[in-house]
Amino acid sequence: MAFANPSFLEIPESYLFATIAKKIAEERARVPDRAIIRMGIGDVTIPLPKACLDAMHAAVDEMGRAETFQGYPPYEGYAFLREAIAANDYRARGCDIAADEIYVSDGAKSDTANFTDLYGPENVIAISDPVYPVYLDSVRLAGFKASQIRFLPCTEAGGFLPEIPKETVDIVYLCSPNNPTGTAMNRAQLAAWVEYARNHGTLILFDAAYEAYVSTPDVPRSIYEIPGAREVAVEFRSFSKNAGFTGTRCSYTVVPKGLTARMKGGGTVDLGKLWLRRQATKFNGAPYIIQRGAAAVYTPEGQREVKERVAVYMGNAGRIRALFQSLGQKAFGGVDAPYVWVRVPDGFDSWGYFDHMLRTHGVAGTPGSGFGPCGEGWIRFTGFGNPADVDRLEGLIGR
Amino acid sequence: MAFANPSFLEIPESYLFATIAKKIAEERARVPDRAIIRMGIGDVTIPLPKACLDAMHAAVDEMGRAETFQGYPPYEGYAFLREAIAANDYRARGCDIAADEIYVSDGAKSDTANFTDLYGPENVIAISDPVYPVYLDSVRLAGFKASQIRFLPCTEAGGFLPEIPKETVDIVYLCSPNNPTGTAMNRAQLAAWVEYARNHGTLILFDAAYEAYVSTPDVPRSIYEIPGAREVAVEFRSFSKNAGFTGTRCSYTVVPKGLTARMKGGGTVDLGKLWLRRQATKFNGAPYIIQRGAAAVYTPEGQREVKERVAVYMGNAGRIRALFQSLGQKAFGGVDAPYVWVRVPDGFDSWGYFDHMLRTHGVAGTPGSGFGPCGEGWIRFTGFGNPADVDRLEGLIGR
């Protein structure tokens, strides 16, 4: 009988959000007539922008006519989408990123997890604590031993920012605006990481899935706003949280030309080529219809609709933050990110407070400890729900 | 600087179909006013079935209303699609496969390649020669050493079927109806593999992406038509070749309950659980809109439209086969598969004949040697083009 990959046996049996979903299902069975206020998983609730719907209807029609029918998509995405991304998300913001440095895919989760495939497990890789669980789980699936992983504590005392290591690490995952803590790095803080990476030959895997939520002028939306970042950073972006594509599935990854990795025998290899090789072998491109929908995000109507959605979610996040602060609980985030990071009251740990909120009020957050040991004592609430849910929450626990 | 995964440096720089696309582009530049007859890559040309278009239009509308909006999809696919698959593709054919054994994904290529992640590279894995290149490339990316790979020659003398090994292999990839040779295993031939697998504890990874093209009554469409196959086989299926979803991206994999892999420390682990863990960590489900389109394949109108497409493509394949046979070249396939496997004339090797056909007639096939050493001396043509292209081919080279 075939042997299982031992790395698969080392990650936790149950993915965090699967555990939460199970607990919510149990609570619904226990109290069937109470609607759960879901502020746990970071899933959006506002329907897709009309610009995207119109574009997808048109694309469906194109798939029904021989002259416009689309077969296999390019592995790296259609030029119409890559060019719209380069023009709007980068050149319009003064970032030197070209269309052929953009690789379209089916989700930032897939990309952040699959990018790990490109690296041998002899690298030293740094990961924040608390952290989006997929980075760590995928690093473990890739066979990285615990001794190759450095955790960077993100504590209240440090403003929830990872401290730059004294030693050299080969790869570091950074996420700003941050999931789960809701904090964001300002220009100087991000520039310090770029400088570290340039001095130590470190590759930064920069997750900017929440860039649409940045409101503070001094907070970069892309790592490429920092001079020199092209030479050290890969950036992950998504249409999930700006345009509500969580169920529509489209994202992209930027791998600047000139970024390389070392070969064991000596010499270097182009990282963009390695990524394309991975995608060409183990993926076959995102659906035409979906890529047409994503491109519509960059139309004037699409941009206006994205802004409306961001405003609603940030309105929710600001109110959640204010609500917990009014109860005397510390609460962070909710300014440049749709996440609010709330201190649990004395006498609770993260899961204890999660269970308490779920069973007492029918409110589901995400226990901070699910994101790593430094998340213990905290709980994450998301602004992605309906404003009416925030009304209900205020009615249930507000003073 | 981070080290690259050395496995990535061992697979060929250029994926077969990328090389062909490059040669076609060069030929178009050389002779701009001649349309290339594309019989190389297995991409379909007939627009999507109307049943699928209607279902996707309806799903796009659902994504625009708060009451019906869909966020993150289930990792394993929506119940409506998994149940339609189980009922129509399995139970209706007497196969004992349940909806919760079906895992929906974005392509059979992704699944056949990613499934390799579940296995440690200490396994011995058998692969046909010639073979769909993705199996071999993904096995190499997963770190399997050459000494762990057994090639099973598929020659004209053996009817292009892989010979059952005398030794024990842990895993074997089988593809029937076969890409690239166009041959298909009958019931007795497939039953012999199932018996071997049961006797040797071998896992069969069965690629049935071309099952819709089976016309011979004695050729199974699913490996689960063979008694006992549930205990030894995973099956990969796709909507690409029956309903034309190459650019729409939907497929599924069947992992029967009770299938297990060995753990090094002893004991076994459930394979379906491992696959779900992989998909939950490194993938996030296929788009709602696309899964609704795929489910419409199982409506009466969808089934009728699939049959129309299969009839057109098989008409092409039969004519291509007859055309080369009329020229005195051996030609196989084209009966239970849309591929025709043609012997190149004396004096040519596979790439030489490919170049000759491209430059002389503007016809692109796929060189047999691109699928493995045993493919040398053969060329693959596909029936997925327009019947008018077959007319042109007959006019160009027919007698």
Interface residues (C-beta under 8 A of the other chain):
Chain A: M1 A2 F3 A4 N5 P6 F8 L9 I11 E13 Y15 A18 I41 D43 V44 T45 I46 P47 L48 K50 L53 M56 H57 V60 D61 M63 G64 R65 A66 F69 Q70 G71 Y72 P73 D106 G107 K109 S110 A113 N114 D117 L118 Y119 G120 E122 N123 V134 D137 S138 L141 D170 I171 G201 T202 L203 G244 T246 G247 T248 R249 T260 A261 R262 M263 K264 T268 V269 L274 R277 R278 A280 T281 K282 F283 N284 G285 A286 P287 Y288 I289 I290
Chain B: M1 A2 F3 A4 N5 P6 F8 L9 I11 E13 Y15 A18 I41 D43 V44 T45 I46 P47 L48 K50 L53 M56 H57 V60 D61 M63 G64 R65 A66 F69 Q70 G71 Y72 P73 D106 G107 K109 S110 A113 N114 D117 L118 Y119 G120 E122 N123 V134 D137 S138 L141 D170 I171 G201 T202 L203 G244 T246 G247 T248 R249 T260 A261 R262 M263 K264 T268 V269 L274 R277 R278 A280 T281 K282 F283 N284 G285 A286 P287 Y288 I289 I290
